């Protein structure tokens, strides 16, 4: 069955596209959700009259998506999580947690549904996460997952090592004189 999409439908097309879908999918989901309408001759004629409006909206969406991509692409976001043995997390990192961390650390609000993960993030360390803004426009961010308690111990150990090195350097200078 041919339908006219009234909005973006992932994997099928965008607003104003005429696509072929299963009749049950159209009648039970697309039409009641107002995502599509039947591709009747009258609806196709109305679509042709609205093409310029749809094109303007499309340009704005692409511009917004490109701007968002430039703001986020290549950035690093840190998420604190409880880590057990072998760097395994207690649970996993969710898309909502990633979206909240981006908003908190970078000041950019994104919809959690736009976050694409290859799989669940269940280990501490560095992970690449893709954010799909619009169709093929997306950004890749680096997600650093770590235990905040463990990092404090590492920082304290590094500071202690620096103090010891400074003390040894001072002793070496005194003995040289």
N, C-alpha and C positions, 0 to 999 in steps of 0.2 A: 504494500500500500504506500502511495506517495503522500508525504506530508510536507508542510512548510513550517520550518522551525521558527519559533517566536523568540528564542533566546539560544544561548550556547548550550550544546549537548555534547559532552565529552565523547570523543570517538566518532561522532556523526557529522557535526558541522556547527556553524554559527547562525546567528539571526538572519533570516531571509533565505537560507539554503533550502532547496527542495531535495529531500532524501527519501530513500526507499527503506521502509521498516516493516516488521511483521504487523499484521492487522491487530492482533491481540495486544501487542505492546503499545500501539497507537491508541486503541480504544480504552484500554484499562489503565494506562499510565500517562502517556503524553497529552491526550486531550483533557482529562480531568485535572491534571496539574498545570494546564495552560502553557505547556512547553511547545506545543505544536498545534496546527490546525490542518484539516484536510486540504489537499492540493486540488481543489475544485477550480473550474475555469474562472469563476467569479473571484475566488481568493487569490488566484495567480494574477489576475488583472489588478487587484488592489495592491498586491506585492510590487508589481512593476511601477505603480504610481508612488510607492513609498521607498523605492530603491535609493534615491538621493539622501533621504533622512537616515536610512540604515548605513549608508556609506560614511556619513559624517560621524555617526556614533562609533562605527568601527575604527575610524581614524583616531578618535579620542581614546578609545580603549587601548589601541596599540601604543599611542603616545604615553598614556599612564603606565602601561606595563613596561615600556622601555625605560621610563624614568625610575620606576621601582627596581628594575633589574640593575641599573647603574648604581643605585644606592646600596644594594645588598651584595652584588656579585663579588666574591672573594673575601668577604668579611668573616670574622671568627666570632662565634658565640660560645659562651661557657655555660654549662649546666652542671649543677651540683647534684650528686646522687649518692646514695649509700652503696658502697662497694664491698663485696665479700672477697673470698679467696679467688685467686687466679683472675683478678680484675672483673669478676662477674658482678653485675648489678643485682640488687634485690628488686626484681620487677624489670621494667624496660622504660625507655624514654618515649613519651608519646608526642604526637603532633601538637597537641595543646601546650605541652611543656616547652616545645621548641618555639611556638608562636609567642608564648608569654616571655620567654628569654629574649627573643628578638625585640619585642616591644620594650622590655625593661632596659636592655643594654644598648640598643641602637636607636630606640625611639620611633621605630617603624611598625605600624600595625598591619598584620597580614592575617588572612583567613587561614585557619588550621587545615582546611580542606585543600589548600593550594600546595601543601607540603607533600612532596613525593619521597618516599623512603623505599629503598631497594628491599629492605627487610627490617625486622625489628632491631633496635639498638639495645643490646643486652650486655655490652662490655664497656668498661672504662677505656678512655683513649680518644683518639681523633677519628671523626667520621665525616664523610662528605654527604651533604643533604641538598637535594634539588628542590627549588621552589618554582612552581609553574604559575606564572602570572596570567598569561592569556595565550591560548593555542601553543605555538612553538616558542614563545618568549618566556625564558626562565633564567633563574640565577642559581649558582651553586655556592653554598656557604660551608665553612668548616665548623663542625660542632665538636667542642672539646668537653668530654664527659669525665668528671673526676669527683672524688670524695673530698668534701671541704675539710674534714678532720685530718685526712692523710696529707693534704697539701700544707696545712699548718705545721705538721710535723716535719715535712720536707723543708719548709722555709726556715723553721727553727734550727734544723740540722745545718742548713747552708749558712745561717748567721753565725752559729757556733764555730763552724769551720773557718769562716772569714775572721772571726775574733782570734782564733788560735793561730791563723796564718800571720795576722798583724802582730801578735805577741812574739811569734818566732822571728819575724823580720826585725822587730825592735831588739830582741836578744842578740841577733846576729850583728846588728849595727853596733850595739854596746860592746860586744866582744871584739869587734874589729878595731875599735878605738883603743 
